């Protein structure tokens, strides 16, 4: 696998300035992407959101939703009598 040097065609000062400008723009785009992703992660991992996810996982793991549905069905049938 041969690495190519993307600056091998730089022959003049103008070429160098254009290559540097292009590189700075690419770095700025990457920086914006990193900042945006960091904001998304910070919004996702709030204490409230993490507690909600823990409660959901606990309820699913311990079949609390099924128990609740069965309890409501039982109460409903008791009230109809």
C-alpha positions, 0 to 999 in steps of 0.5 A, spaced: 500 500 500 503 506 497 501 512 501 500 518 496 503 525 498 497 530 497 502 536 497 507 533 491 504 537 486 506 544 490 511 548 486 509 555 487 508 559 493 500 560 490 500 552 490 502 552 497 497 557 499 492 554 496 493 547 499 494 550 506 487 554 505 484 547 503 487 544 509 485 549 514 478 549 511 478 541 512 480 542 519 475 547 520 469 542 518 472 536 522 472 541 528 465 543 527 463 536 526 466 534 533 463 540 536 456 538 534 457 531 536 459 533 543 453 537 543 449 531 541 452 527 547 451 532 552 444 532 550 443 525 550 447 523 557 443 528 562 441 525 569 434 525 567 435 521 560 439 516 564 435 515 569 429 514 565 433 509 561 435 505 567 427 505 569 425 503 562 430 497 562 429 495 569 421 495 567 423 491 561 427 486 565 423 485 570 416 484 566 413 490 570 409 492 564 406 485 563 404 485 571 401 492 570 397 490 564 395 484 567 393 488 574 389 493 570 385 488 566 384 484 573 381 491 576 377 492 570 374 485 570 373 486 578 369 493 576 365 490 571 362 485 576 
